[in-house]
């Protein structure tokens, strides 16, 4: 069982924390390679390596911090959320205003 839209991922990114985790559920839609690293579900060796790599690369980690925050601000802001939901509702009711 996997969460299709884990808010913990977005909360972490909003704080500038790169995400390292398994590519499961909705996480691959939220986390781009600029914001973190995802590995195959259950591949704990790859997960450990991804964490180690990020901890050992200050430059990459600092750049990812900026890009994480930017992605959340651009893709998951309140105005965009409202616009997307309004468009969906309009589509569902056949374009009626």
mmCIF file as gemmi writes it, N, C-alpha and C atoms, coordinates in Angstrom:
data_model
loop_
_atom_site.group_PDB
_atom_site.id
_atom_site.type_symbol
_atom_site.label_atom_id
_atom_site.label_alt_id
_atom_site.label_comp_id
_atom_site.label_asym_id
_atom_site.label_entity_id
_atom_site.label_seq_id
_atom_site.pdbx_PDB_ins_code
_atom_site.Cartn_x
_atom_site.Cartn_y
_atom_site.Cartn_z
_atom_site.occupancy
_atom_site.B_iso_or_equiv
_atom_site.pdbx_formal_charge
_atom_site.auth_seq_id
_atom_site.auth_asym_id
_atom_site.pdbx_PDB_model_num
ATOM 1 N N . UNK Axp A 1 ? 0.841 -1.167 0 1 0 ? 1 A 1
ATOM 2 C CA . UNK Axp A 1 ? 0 0 0 1 0 ? 1 A 1
ATOM 3 C C . UNK Axp A 1 ? 0.893 1.238 0 1 0 ? 1 A 1
ATOM 4 N N . UNK Axp A 2 ? 0.575 2.207 -0.85 1 0 ? 2 A 1
ATOM 5 C CA . UNK Axp A 2 ? 1.405 3.404 -0.961 1 0 ? 2 A 1
ATOM 6 C C . UNK Axp A 2 ? 0.526 4.643 -1.026 1 0 ? 2 A 1
ATOM 7 N N . UNK Axp A 3 ? 1.022 5.72 -0.481 1 0 ? 3 A 1
ATOM 8 C CA . UNK Axp A 3 ? 0.318 6.993 -0.487 1 0 ? 3 A 1
ATOM 9 C C . UNK Axp A 3 ? 0.471 7.627 -1.864 1 0 ? 3 A 1
ATOM 10 N N . UNK Axp A 4 ? -0.631 8.045 -2.453 1 0 ? 4 A 1
ATOM 11 C CA . UNK Axp A 4 ? -0.579 8.647 -3.779 1 0 ? 4 A 1
ATOM 12 C C . UNK Axp A 4 ? -0.149 10.11 -3.768 1 0 ? 4 A 1
ATOM 13 N N . UNK Axp A 5 ? -0.238 10.761 -2.613 1 0 ? 5 A 1
ATOM 14 C CA . UNK Axp A 5 ? 0.175 12.161 -2.521 1 0 ? 5 A 1
ATOM 15 C C . UNK Axp A 5 ? 0.678 12.442 -1.107 1 0 ? 5 A 1
ATOM 16 N N . UNK Axp A 6 ? 1.859 11.929 -0.791 1 0 ? 6 A 1
ATOM 17 C CA . UNK Axp A 6 ? 2.372 12.099 0.57 1 0 ? 6 A 1
ATOM 18 C C . UNK Axp A 6 ? 2.774 13.547 0.857 1 0 ? 6 A 1
ATOM 19 N N . UNK Axp A 7 ? 2.065 14.172 1.782 1 0 ? 7 A 1
ATOM 20 C CA . UNK Axp A 7 ? 2.361 15.568 2.096 1 0 ? 7 A 1
ATOM 21 C C . UNK Axp A 7 ? 3.705 15.731 2.796 1 0 ? 7 A 1
ATOM 22 N N . UNK Axp A 8 ? 4.18 14.694 3.434 1 0 ? 8 A 1
ATOM 23 C CA . UNK Axp A 8 ? 5.486 14.767 4.096 1 0 ? 8 A 1
ATOM 24 C C . UNK Axp A 8 ? 6.586 15.102 3.095 1 0 ? 8 A 1
ATOM 25 N N . UNK Axp A 9 ? 6.468 14.562 1.895 1 0 ? 9 A 1
ATOM 26 C CA . UNK Axp A 9 ? 7.452 14.842 0.849 1 0 ? 9 A 1
ATOM 27 C C . UNK Axp A 9 ? 7.434 16.331 0.508 1 0 ? 9 A 1
ATOM 28 N N . UNK Axp A 10 ? 6.248 16.888 0.286 1 0 ? 10 A 1
ATOM 29 C CA . UNK Axp A 10 ? 6.149 18.307 -0.059 1 0 ? 10 A 1
ATOM 30 C C . UNK Axp A 10 ? 6.568 19.2 1.105 1 0 ? 10 A 1
ATOM 31 N N . UNK Axp A 11 ? 6.216 18.808 2.313 1 0 ? 11 A 1
ATOM 32 C CA . UNK Axp A 11 ? 6.627 19.59 3.483 1 0 ? 11 A 1
ATOM 33 C C . UNK Axp A 11 ? 8.151 19.626 3.599 1 0 ? 11 A 1
ATOM 34 N N . UNK Axp A 12 ? 8.783 18.508 3.363 1 0 ? 12 A 1
ATOM 35 C CA . UNK Axp A 12 ? 10.248 18.453 3.409 1 0 ? 12 A 1
ATOM 36 C C . UNK Axp A 12 ? 10.856 19.342 2.334 1 0 ? 12 A 1
ATOM 37 N N . UNK Axp A 13 ? 10.327 19.221 1.124 1 0 ? 13 A 1
ATOM 38 C CA . UNK Axp A 13 ? 10.844 20.027 0.026 1 0 ? 13 A 1
ATOM 39 C C . UNK Axp A 13 ? 10.609 21.515 0.278 1 0 ? 13 A 1
ATOM 40 N N . UNK Axp A 14 ? 9.464 21.868 0.859 1 0 ? 14 A 1
ATOM 41 C CA . UNK Axp A 14 ? 9.164 23.269 1.157 1 0 ? 14 A 1
ATOM 42 C C . UNK Axp A 14 ? 10.155 23.848 2.158 1 0 ? 14 A 1
ATOM 43 N N . UNK Axp A 15 ? 10.696 22.993 3.007 1 0 ? 15 A 1
ATOM 44 C CA . UNK Axp A 15 ? 11.718 23.418 3.978 1 0 ? 15 A 1
ATOM 45 C C . UNK Axp A 15 ? 13.122 23.368 3.383 1 0 ? 15 A 1
ATOM 46 N N . UNK Axp A 16 ? 13.218 22.983 2.113 1 0 ? 16 A 1
ATOM 47 C CA . UNK Axp A 16 ? 14.524 22.912 1.464 1 0 ? 16 A 1
ATOM 48 C C . UNK Axp A 16 ? 15.276 21.633 1.755 1 0 ? 16 A 1
ATOM 49 N N . UNK Axp A 17 ? 14.556 20.579 2.074 1 0 ? 17 A 1
ATOM 50 C CA . UNK Axp A 17 ? 15.2 19.302 2.369 1 0 ? 17 A 1
ATOM 51 C C . UNK Axp A 17 ? 15.072 18.361 1.179 1 0 ? 17 A 1
ATOM 52 N N . UNK Axp A 18 ? 16.173 18.008 0.537 1 0 ? 18 A 1
ATOM 53 C CA . UNK Axp A 18 ? 16.102 17.046 -0.562 1 0 ? 18 A 1
ATOM 54 C C . UNK Axp A 18 ? 15.531 15.715 -0.068 1 0 ? 18 A 1
ATOM 55 N N . UNK Axp A 19 ? 14.8 15.05 -0.93 1 0 ? 19 A 1
ATOM 56 C CA . UNK Axp A 19 ? 14.135 13.803 -0.567 1 0 ? 19 A 1
ATOM 57 C C . UNK Axp A 19 ? 14.918 12.616 -1.114 1 0 ? 19 A 1
ATOM 58 N N . UNK Axp A 20 ? 15.185 11.667 -0.251 1 0 ? 20 A 1
ATOM 59 C CA . UNK Axp A 20 ? 15.776 10.396 -0.654 1 0 ? 20 A 1
ATOM 60 C C . UNK Axp A 20 ? 14.815 9.323 -0.18 1 0 ? 20 A 1
ATOM 61 N N . UNK Axp A 21 ? 14.353 8.506 -1.111 1 0 ? 21 A 1
ATOM 62 C CA . UNK Axp A 21 ? 13.379 7.494 -0.719 1 0 ? 21 A 1
ATOM 63 C C . UNK Axp A 21 ? 13.106 6.506 -1.829 1 0 ? 21 A 1
ATOM 64 N N . UNK Axp A 22 ? 12.063 5.734 -1.619 1 0 ? 22 A 1
ATOM 65 C CA . UNK Axp A 22 ? 11.668 4.733 -2.606 1 0 ? 22 A 1
ATOM 66 C C . UNK Axp A 22 ? 10.722 5.344 -3.639 1 0 ? 22 A 1
ATOM 67 N N . UNK Axp A 23 ? 10.856 4.911 -4.881 1 0 ? 23 A 1
ATOM 68 C CA . UNK Axp A 23 ? 9.996 5.361 -5.974 1 0 ? 23 A 1
ATOM 69 C C . UNK Axp A 23 ? 8.699 4.564 -5.917 1 0 ? 23 A 1
ATOM 70 N N . UNK Axp A 24 ? 7.779 5.026 -5.086 1 0 ? 24 A 1
ATOM 71 C CA . UNK Axp A 24 ? 6.537 4.301 -4.86 1 0 ? 24 A 1
ATOM 72 C C . UNK Axp A 24 ? 5.387 5.302 -4.724 1 0 ? 24 A 1
ATOM 73 N N . UNK Axp A 25 ? 4.186 4.86 -5.061 1 0 ? 25 A 1
ATOM 74 C CA . UNK Axp A 25 ? 3.018 5.73 -4.944 1 0 ? 25 A 1
ATOM 75 C C . UNK Axp A 25 ? 3.174 6.987 -5.774 1 0 ? 25 A 1
ATOM 76 N N . UNK Axp A 26 ? 2.817 8.122 -5.197 1 0 ? 26 A 1
ATOM 77 C CA . UNK Axp A 26 ? 2.883 9.393 -5.912 1 0 ? 26 A 1
ATOM 78 C C . UNK Axp A 26 ? 4.202 10.12 -5.779 1 0 ? 26 A 1
ATOM 79 N N . UNK Axp A 27 ? 5.135 9.531 -5.066 1 0 ? 27 A 1
ATOM 80 C CA . UNK Axp A 27 ? 6.416 10.207 -4.83 1 0 ? 27 A 1
ATOM 81 C C . UNK Axp A 27 ? 7.161 10.541 -6.128 1 0 ? 27 A 1
ATOM 82 N N . UNK Axp A 28 ? 7.221 9.641 -7.118 1 0 ? 28 A 1
ATOM 83 C CA . UNK Axp A 28 ? 7.937 9.999 -8.346 1 0 ? 28 A 1
ATOM 84 C C . UNK Axp A 28 ? 7.347 11.21 -9.081 1 0 ? 28 A 1
ATOM 85 N N . UNK Axp A 29 ? 6.072 11.504 -8.869 1 0 ? 29 A 1
ATOM 86 C CA . UNK Axp A 29 ? 5.48 12.69 -9.486 1 0 ? 29 A 1
ATOM 87 C C . UNK Axp A 29 ? 5.883 13.96 -8.75 1 0 ? 29 A 1
ATOM 88 N N . UNK Axp A 30 ? 6.207 13.833 -7.49 1 0 ? 30 A 1
ATOM 89 C CA . UNK Axp A 30 ? 6.563 14.995 -6.683 1 0 ? 30 A 1
ATOM 90 C C . UNK Axp A 30 ? 8.057 15.301 -6.72 1 0 ? 30 A 1
ATOM 91 N N . UNK Axp A 31 ? 8.869 14.285 -6.723 1 0 ? 31 A 1
ATOM 92 C CA . UNK Axp A 31 ? 10.315 14.457 -6.584 1 0 ? 31 A 1
ATOM 93 C C . UNK Axp A 31 ? 11.005 14.296 -7.938 1 0 ? 31 A 1
ATOM 94 N N . UNK Axp A 32 ? 11.585 15.385 -8.419 1 0 ? 32 A 1
ATOM 95 C CA . UNK Axp A 32 ? 12.381 15.321 -9.643 1 0 ? 32 A 1
ATOM 96 C C . UNK Axp A 32 ? 13.831 15.041 -9.251 1 0 ? 32 A 1
ATOM 97 N N . UNK Axp A 33 ? 14.651 14.731 -10.216 1 0 ? 33 A 1
ATOM 98 C CA . UNK Axp A 33 ? 16.06 14.437 -9.906 1 0 ? 33 A 1
ATOM 99 C C . UNK Axp A 33 ? 16.787 15.664 -9.362 1 0 ? 33 A 1
ATOM 100 N N . UNK Axp A 34 ? 16.239 16.858 -9.593 1 0 ? 34 A 1
ATOM 101 C CA . UNK Axp A 34 ? 16.844 18.073 -9.048 1 0 ? 34 A 1
ATOM 102 C C . UNK Axp A 34 ? 16.527 18.255 -7.562 1 0 ? 34 A 1
ATOM 103 N N . UNK Axp A 35 ? 15.525 17.519 -7.072 1 0 ? 35 A 1
ATOM 104 C CA . UNK Axp A 35 ? 15.058 17.699 -5.688 1 0 ? 35 A 1
ATOM 105 C C . UNK Axp A 35 ? 15.343 16.517 -4.786 1 0 ? 35 A 1
ATOM 106 N N . UNK Axp A 36 ? 15.908 15.479 -5.341 1 0 ? 36 A 1
ATOM 107 C CA . UNK Axp A 36 ? 16.182 14.313 -4.515 1 0 ? 36 A 1
ATOM 108 C C . UNK Axp A 36 ? 16.544 13.115 -5.359 1 0 ? 36 A 1
ATOM 109 N N . UNK Axp A 37 ? 16.574 11.982 -4.719 1 0 ? 37 A 1
ATOM 110 C CA . UNK Axp A 37 ? 16.91 10.75 -5.43 1 0 ? 37 A 1
ATOM 111 C C . UNK Axp A 37 ? 15.99 9.64 -4.948 1 0 ? 37 A 1
ATOM 112 N N . UNK Axp A 38 ? 15.367 8.969 -5.898 1 0 ? 38 A 1
ATOM 113 C CA . UNK Axp A 38 ? 14.48 7.855 -5.592 1 0 ? 38 A 1
ATOM 114 C C . UNK Axp A 38 ? 15.09 6.568 -6.114 1 0 ? 38 A 1
ATOM 115 N N . UNK Axp A 39 ? 14.871 5.508 -5.367 1 0 ? 39 A 1
ATOM 116 C CA . UNK Axp A 39 ? 15.398 4.195 -5.752 1 0 ? 39 A 1
ATOM 117 C C . UNK Axp A 39 ? 14.247 3.201 -5.787 1 0 ? 39 A 1
ATOM 118 N N . UNK Axp A 40 ? 14.509 2.055 -6.381 1 0 ? 40 A 1
ATOM 119 C CA . UNK Axp A 40 ? 13.486 1.016 -6.502 1 0 ? 40 A 1
ATOM 120 C C . UNK Axp A 40 ? 13.012 0.56 -5.122 1 0 ? 40 A 1
ATOM 121 N N . UNK Axp A 41 ? 11.731 0.299 -5.037 1 0 ? 41 A 1
ATOM 122 C CA . UNK Axp A 41 ? 11.127 -0.153 -3.787 1 0 ? 41 A 1
ATOM 123 C C . UNK Axp A 41 ? 11.853 -1.381 -3.243 1 0 ? 41 A 1
ATOM 124 N N . UNK Axp A 42 ? 12.274 -1.3 -2.005 1 0 ? 42 A 1
ATOM 125 C CA . UNK Axp A 42 ? 12.931 -2.418 -1.347 1 0 ? 42 A 1
ATOM 126 C C . UNK Axp A 42 ? 14.434 -2.49 -1.515 1 0 ? 42 A 1
ATOM 127 N N . UNK Axp A 43 ? 14.993 -1.66 -2.381 1 0 ? 43 A 1
ATOM 128 C CA . UNK Axp A 43 ? 16.442 -1.691 -2.615 1 0 ? 43 A 1
ATOM 129 C C . UNK Axp A 43 ? 17.146 -0.862 -1.538 1 0 ? 43 A 1
ATOM 130 N N . UNK Axp A 44 ? 17.309 -1.465 -0.385 1 0 ? 44 A 1
ATOM 131 C CA . UNK Axp A 44 ? 17.877 -0.748 0.756 1 0 ? 44 A 1
ATOM 132 C C . UNK Axp A 44 ? 19.348 -0.381 0.556 1 0 ? 44 A 1
ATOM 133 N N . UNK Axp A 45 ? 20.053 -1.18 -0.212 1 0 ? 45 A 1
ATOM 134 C CA . UNK Axp A 45 ? 21.456 -0.865 -0.499 1 0 ? 45 A 1
ATOM 135 C C . UNK Axp A 45 ? 21.541 0.43 -1.308 1 0 ? 45 A 1
ATOM 136 N N . UNK Axp A 46 ? 20.702 0.551 -2.335 1 0 ? 46 A 1
ATOM 137 C CA . UNK Axp A 46 ? 20.683 1.764 -3.153 1 0 ? 46 A 1
ATOM 138 C C . UNK Axp A 46 ? 20.209 2.963 -2.339 1 0 ? 46 A 1
ATOM 139 N N . UNK Axp A 47 ? 19.269 2.738 -1.436 1 0 ? 47 A 1
ATOM 140 C CA . UNK Axp A 47 ? 18.78 3.817 -0.581 1 0 ? 47 A 1
ATOM 141 C C . UNK Axp A 47 ? 19.908 4.336 0.315 1 0 ? 47 A 1
ATOM 142 N N . UNK Axp A 48 ? 20.625 3.428 0.93 1 0 ? 48 A 1
ATOM 143 C CA . UNK Axp A 48 ? 21.756 3.817 1.77 1 0 ? 48 A 1
ATOM 144 C C . UNK Axp A 48 ? 22.817 4.559 0.989 1 0 ? 48 A 1
ATOM 145 N N . UNK Axp A 49 ? 23.083 4.097 -0.223 1 0 ? 49 A 1
ATOM 146 C CA . UNK Axp A 49 ? 24.086 4.751 -1.06 1 0 ? 49 A 1
ATOM 147 C C . UNK Axp A 49 ? 23.633 6.151 -1.459 1 0 ? 49 A 1
ATOM 148 N N . UNK Axp A 50 ? 22.353 6.307 -1.781 1 0 ? 50 A 1
ATOM 149 C CA . UNK Axp A 50 ? 21.82 7.617 -2.157 1 0 ? 50 A 1
ATOM 150 C C . UNK Axp A 50 ? 21.938 8.602 -0.995 1 0 ? 50 A 1
ATOM 151 N N . UNK Axp A 51 ? 21.637 8.144 0.202 1 0 ? 51 A 1
ATOM 152 C CA . UNK Axp A 51 ? 21.763 8.996 1.391 1 0 ? 51 A 1
ATOM 153 C C . UNK Axp A 51 ? 23.221 9.391 1.606 1 0 ? 51 A 1
ATOM 154 N N . UNK Axp A 52 ? 24.111 8.418 1.536 1 0 ? 52 A 1
ATOM 155 C CA . UNK Axp A 52 ? 25.542 8.675 1.726 1 0 ? 52 A 1
ATOM 156 C C . UNK Axp A 52 ? 26.065 9.649 0.681 1 0 ? 52 A 1
ATOM 157 N N . UNK Axp A 53 ? 25.697 9.433 -0.575 1 0 ? 53 A 1
ATOM 158 C CA . UNK Axp A 53 ? 26.15 10.314 -1.654 1 0 ? 53 A 1
ATOM 159 C C . UNK Axp A 53 ? 25.717 11.755 -1.404 1 0 ? 53 A 1
ATOM 160 N N . UNK Axp A 54 ? 24.471 11.937 -1.011 1 0 ? 54 A 1
ATOM 161 C CA . UNK Axp A 54 ? 23.965 13.285 -0.782 1 0 ? 54 A 1
ATOM 162 C C . UNK Axp A 54 ? 24.633 13.939 0.43 1 0 ? 54 A 1
ATOM 163 N N . UNK Axp A 55 ? 24.84 13.181 1.481 1 0 ? 55 A 1
ATOM 164 C CA . UNK Axp A 55 ? 25.499 13.725 2.67 1 0 ? 55 A 1
ATOM 165 C C . UNK Axp A 55 ? 26.95 14.11 2.4 1 0 ? 55 A 1
ATOM 166 N N . UNK Axp A 56 ? 27.591 13.421 1.476 1 0 ? 56 A 1
ATOM 167 C CA . UNK Axp A 56 ? 29 13.676 1.171 1 0 ? 56 A 1
ATOM 168 C C . UNK Axp A 56 ? 29.225 14.735 0.1 1 0 ? 56 A 1
ATOM 169 N N . UNK Axp A 57 ? 28.166 15.242 -0.51 1 0 ? 57 A 1
ATOM 170 C CA . UNK Axp A 57 ? 28.301 16.219 -1.589 1 0 ? 57 A 1
ATOM 171 C C . UNK Axp A 57 ? 27.618 17.529 -1.19 1 0 ? 57 A 1
ATOM 172 N N . UNK Axp A 58 ? 28.379 18.391 -0.512 1 0 ? 58 A 1
ATOM 173 C CA . UNK Axp A 58 ? 27.819 19.655 -0.021 1 0 ? 58 A 1
ATOM 174 C C . UNK Axp A 58 ? 27.268 20.525 -1.14 1 0 ? 58 A 1
ATOM 175 N N . UNK Axp A 59 ? 27.977 20.596 -2.252 1 0 ? 59 A 1
ATOM 176 C CA . UNK Axp A 59 ? 27.554 21.439 -3.363 1 0 ? 59 A 1
ATOM 177 C C . UNK Axp A 59 ? 26.216 20.969 -3.917 1 0 ? 59 A 1
ATOM 178 N N . UNK Axp A 60 ? 26.105 19.693 -4.175 1 0 ? 60 A 1
ATOM 179 C CA . UNK Axp A 60 ? 24.859 19.136 -4.71 1 0 ? 60 A 1
ATOM 180 C C . UNK Axp A 60 ? 23.711 19.325 -3.718 1 0 ? 60 A 1
ATOM 181 N N . UNK Axp A 61 ? 23.976 19.078 -2.458 1 0 ? 61 A 1
ATOM 182 C CA . UNK Axp A 61 ? 22.945 19.194 -1.427 1 0 ? 61 A 1
ATOM 183 C C . UNK Axp A 61 ? 22.449 20.639 -1.315 1 0 ? 61 A 1
ATOM 184 N N . UNK Axp A 62 ? 23.349 21.601 -1.346 1 0 ? 62 A 1
ATOM 185 C CA . UNK Axp A 62 ? 22.96 23.01 -1.256 1 0 ? 62 A 1
ATOM 186 C C . UNK Axp A 62 ? 22.142 23.437 -2.47 1 0 ? 62 A 1
ATOM 187 N N . UNK Axp A 63 ? 22.517 22.97 -3.645 1 0 ? 63 A 1
ATOM 188 C CA . UNK Axp A 63 ? 21.763 23.296 -4.855 1 0 ? 63 A 1
ATOM 189 C C . UNK Axp A 63 ? 20.378 22.654 -4.805 1 0 ? 63 A 1
ATOM 190 N N . UNK Axp A 64 ? 20.316 21.416 -4.365 1 0 ? 64 A 1
ATOM 191 C CA . UNK Axp A 64 ? 19.023 20.73 -4.247 1 0 ? 64 A 1
ATOM 192 C C . UNK Axp A 64 ? 18.104 21.45 -3.262 1 0 ? 64 A 1
ATOM 193 N N . UNK Axp A 65 ? 18.667 21.972 -2.183 1 0 ? 65 A 1
ATOM 194 C CA . UNK Axp A 65 ? 17.864 22.696 -1.196 1 0 ? 65 A 1
ATOM 195 C C . UNK Axp A 65 ? 17.112 23.841 -1.865 1 0 ? 65 A 1
ATOM 196 N N . UNK Axp A 66 ? 17.803 24.603 -2.695 1 0 ? 66 A 1
ATOM 197 C CA . UNK Axp A 66 ? 17.178 25.725 -3.399 1 0 ? 66 A 1
ATOM 198 C C . UNK Axp A 66 ? 16.11 25.235 -4.37 1 0 ? 66 A 1
ATOM 199 N N . UNK Axp A 67 ? 16.444 24.187 -5.118 1 0 ? 67 A 1
ATOM 200 C CA . UNK Axp A 67 ? 15.529 23.685 -6.134 1 0 ? 67 A 1
ATOM 201 C C . UNK Axp A 67 ? 14.296 23.018 -5.533 1 0 ? 67 A 1
ATOM 202 N N . UNK Axp A 68 ? 14.447 22.399 -4.373 1 0 ? 68 A 1
ATOM 203 C CA . UNK Axp A 68 ? 13.29 21.802 -3.685 1 0 ? 68 A 1
ATOM 204 C C . UNK Axp A 68 ? 12.274 22.882 -3.343 1 0 ? 68 A 1
ATOM 205 N N . UNK Axp A 69 ? 12.752 23.913 -2.71 1 0 ? 69 A 1
ATOM 206 C CA . UNK Axp A 69 ? 11.869 25.012 -2.294 1 0 ? 69 A 1
ATOM 207 C C . UNK Axp A 69 ? 11.206 25.65 -3.515 1 0 ? 69 A 1
ATOM 208 N N . UNK Axp A 70 ? 11.982 25.88 -4.548 1 0 ? 70 A 1
ATOM 209 C CA . UNK Axp A 70 ? 11.463 26.502 -5.766 1 0 ? 70 A 1
ATOM 210 C C . UNK Axp A 70 ? 10.375 25.633 -6.399 1 0 ? 70 A 1
ATOM 211 N N . UNK Axp A 71 ? 10.584 24.331 -6.447 1 0 ? 71 A 1
ATOM 212 C CA . UNK Axp A 71 ? 9.589 23.428 -7.045 1 0 ? 71 A 1
ATOM 213 C C . UNK Axp A 71 ? 8.26 23.485 -6.296 1 0 ? 71 A 1
ATOM 214 N N . UNK Axp A 72 ? 8.316 23.465 -4.983 1 0 ? 72 A 1
ATOM 215 C CA . UNK Axp A 72 ? 7.078 23.528 -4.2 1 0 ? 72 A 1
ATOM 216 C C . UNK Axp A 72 ? 6.375 24.861 -4.429 1 0 ? 72 A 1
ATOM 217 N N . UNK Axp A 73 ? 7.129 25.947 -4.43 1 0 ? 73 A 1
ATOM 218 C CA . UNK Axp A 73 ? 6.532 27.268 -4.648 1 0 ? 73 A 1
ATOM 219 C C . UNK Axp A 73 ? 5.886 27.377 -6.026 1 0 ? 73 A 1
ATOM 220 N N . UNK Axp A 74 ? 6.494 26.766 -7.039 1 0 ? 74 A 1
ATOM 221 C CA . UNK Axp A 74 ? 5.977 26.879 -8.4 1 0 ? 74 A 1
ATOM 222 C C . UNK Axp A 74 ? 4.875 25.874 -8.728 1 0 ? 74 A 1
ATOM 223 N N . UNK Axp A 75 ? 4.991 24.659 -8.235 1 0 ? 75 A 1
ATOM 224 C CA . UNK Axp A 75 ? 4.072 23.593 -8.64 1 0 ? 75 A 1
ATOM 225 C C . UNK Axp A 75 ? 2.955 23.29 -7.647 1 0 ? 75 A 1
ATOM 226 N N . UNK Axp A 76 ? 3.125 23.695 -6.41 1 0 ? 76 A 1
ATOM 227 C CA . UNK Axp A 76 ? 2.15 23.315 -5.385 1 0 ? 76 A 1
ATOM 228 C C . UNK Axp A 76 ? 1.668 24.51 -4.566 1 0 ? 76 A 1
ATOM 229 N N . UNK Axp A 77 ? 1.638 25.688 -5.183 1 0 ? 77 A 1
ATOM 230 C CA . UNK Axp A 77 ? 1.175 26.866 -4.457 1 0 ? 77 A 1
ATOM 231 C C . UNK Axp A 77 ? -0.355 26.926 -4.437 1 0 ? 77 A 1
ATOM 232 N N . UNK Axp A 78 ? -0.891 27.731 -3.539 1 0 ? 78 A 1
ATOM 233 C CA . UNK Axp A 78 ? -2.335 27.797 -3.338 1 0 ? 78 A 1
ATOM 234 C C . UNK Axp A 78 ? -3.07 28.247 -4.596 1 0 ? 78 A 1
ATOM 235 N N . UNK Axp A 79 ? -2.564 29.264 -5.282 1 0 ? 79 A 1
ATOM 236 C CA . UNK Axp A 79 ? -3.241 29.768 -6.478 1 0 ? 79 A 1
ATOM 237 C C . UNK Axp A 79 ? -3.329 28.694 -7.558 1 0 ? 79 A 1
ATOM 238 N N . UNK Axp A 80 ? -2.259 27.989 -7.779 1 0 ? 80 A 1
ATOM 239 C CA . UNK Axp A 80 ? -2.258 26.917 -8.774 1 0 ? 80 A 1
ATOM 240 C C . UNK Axp A 80 ? -3.2 25.792 -8.352 1 0 ? 80 A 1
ATOM 241 N N . UNK Axp A 81 ? -3.228 25.477 -7.079 1 0 ? 81 A 1
ATOM 242 C CA . UNK Axp A 81 ? -4.14 24.466 -6.539 1 0 ? 81 A 1
ATOM 243 C C . UNK Axp A 81 ? -5.592 24.85 -6.848 1 0 ? 81 A 1
ATOM 244 N N . UNK Axp A 82 ? -5.937 26.101 -6.603 1 0 ? 82 A 1
ATOM 245 C CA . UNK Axp A 82 ? -7.296 26.58 -6.863 1 0 ? 82 A 1
ATOM 246 C C . UNK Axp A 82 ? -7.61 26.51 -8.348 1 0 ? 82 A 1
ATOM 247 N N . UNK Axp A 83 ? -6.705 26.995 -9.194 1 0 ? 83 A 1
ATOM 248 C CA . UNK Axp A 83 ? -6.931 26.992 -10.641 1 0 ? 83 A 1
ATOM 249 C C . UNK Axp A 83 ? -7.127 25.575 -11.171 1 0 ? 83 A 1
ATOM 250 N N . UNK Axp A 84 ? -6.306 24.645 -10.722 1 0 ? 84 A 1
ATOM 251 C CA . UNK Axp A 84 ? -6.419 23.263 -11.189 1 0 ? 84 A 1
ATOM 252 C C . UNK Axp A 84 ? -7.734 22.627 -10.746 1 0 ? 84 A 1
ATOM 253 N N . UNK Axp A 85 ? -8.143 22.902 -9.536 1 0 ? 85 A 1
ATOM 254 C CA . UNK Axp A 85 ? -9.403 22.338 -9.055 1 0 ? 85 A 1
ATOM 255 C C . UNK Axp A 85 ? -10.605 22.957 -9.764 1 0 ? 85 A 1
ATOM 256 N N . UNK Axp A 86 ? -10.573 24.255 -10.001 1 0 ? 86 A 1
ATOM 257 C CA . UNK Axp A 86 ? -11.658 24.89 -10.745 1 0 ? 86 A 1
ATOM 258 C C . UNK Axp A 86 ? -11.764 24.312 -12.149 1 0 ? 86 A 1
ATOM 259 N N . UNK Axp A 87 ? -10.632 24.121 -12.802 1 0 ? 87 A 1
ATOM 260 C CA . UNK Axp A 87 ? -10.636 23.533 -14.147 1 0 ? 87 A 1
ATOM 261 C C . UNK Axp A 87 ? -11.219 22.126 -14.115 1 0 ? 87 A 1
ATOM 262 N N . UNK Axp A 88 ? -10.861 21.36 -13.119 1 0 ? 88 A 1
ATOM 263 C CA . UNK Axp A 88 ? -11.398 20.009 -12.987 1 0 ? 88 A 1
ATOM 264 C C . UNK Axp A 88 ? -12.898 20.045 -12.761 1 0 ? 88 A 1
ATOM 265 N N . UNK Axp A 89 ? -13.367 20.906 -11.87 1 0 ? 89 A 1
ATOM 266 C CA . UNK Axp A 89 ? -14.803 21.003 -11.598 1 0 ? 89 A 1
ATOM 267 C C . UNK Axp A 89 ? -15.568 21.432 -12.843 1 0 ? 89 A 1
ATOM 268 N N . UNK Axp A 90 ? -15.015 22.388 -13.579 1 0 ? 90 A 1
ATOM 269 C CA . UNK Axp A 90 ? -15.674 22.83 -14.818 1 0 ? 90 A 1
ATOM 270 C C . UNK Axp A 90 ? -15.757 21.688 -15.826 1 0 ? 90 A 1
ATOM 271 N N . UNK Axp A 91 ? -14.698 20.925 -15.925 1 0 ? 91 A 1
ATOM 272 C CA . UNK Axp A 91 ? -14.692 19.776 -16.832 1 0 ? 91 A 1
ATOM 273 C C . UNK Axp A 91 ? -15.742 18.755 -16.402 1 0 ? 91 A 1
ATOM 274 N N . UNK Axp A 92 ? -15.855 18.522 -15.125 1 0 ? 92 A 1
ATOM 275 C CA . UNK Axp A 92 ? -16.804 17.536 -14.614 1 0 ? 92 A 1
ATOM 276 C C . UNK Axp A 92 ? -18.257 17.94 -14.821 1 0 ? 92 A 1
ATOM 277 N N . UNK Axp A 93 ? -18.529 19.235 -14.813 1 0 ? 93 A 1
ATOM 278 C CA . UNK Axp A 93 ? -19.908 19.69 -15.019 1 0 ? 93 A 1
ATOM 279 C C . UNK Axp A 93 ? -20.152 20.115 -16.464 1 0 ? 93 A 1
ATOM 280 N N . UNK Axp A 94 ? -19.275 19.73 -17.345 1 0 ? 94 A 1
ATOM 281 C CA . UNK Axp A 94 ? -19.473 19.978 -18.771 1 0 ? 94 A 1
ATOM 282 C C . UNK Axp A 94 ? -19.195 21.391 -19.217 1 0 ? 94 A 1
ATOM 283 N N . UNK Axp A 95 ? -18.293 22.075 -18.543 1 0 ? 95 A 1
ATOM 284 C CA . UNK Axp A 95 ? -17.886 23.409 -18.969 1 0 ? 95 A 1
ATOM 285 C C . UNK Axp A 95 ? -18.837 24.509 -18.555 1 0 ? 95 A 1
ATOM 286 N N . UNK Axp A 96 ? -19.846 24.202 -17.759 1 0 ? 96 A 1
ATOM 287 C CA . UNK Axp A 96 ? -20.788 25.233 -17.315 1 0 ? 96 A 1
ATOM 288 C C . UNK Axp A 96 ? -20.12 26.161 -16.319 1 0 ? 96 A 1
ATOM 289 N N . UNK Axp A 97 ? -20.511 27.408 -16.37 1 0 ? 97 A 1
ATOM 290 C CA . UNK Axp A 97 ? -19.986 28.416 -15.433 1 0 ? 97 A 1
ATOM 291 C C . UNK Axp A 97 ? -20.845 28.485 -14.2 1 0 ? 97 A 1
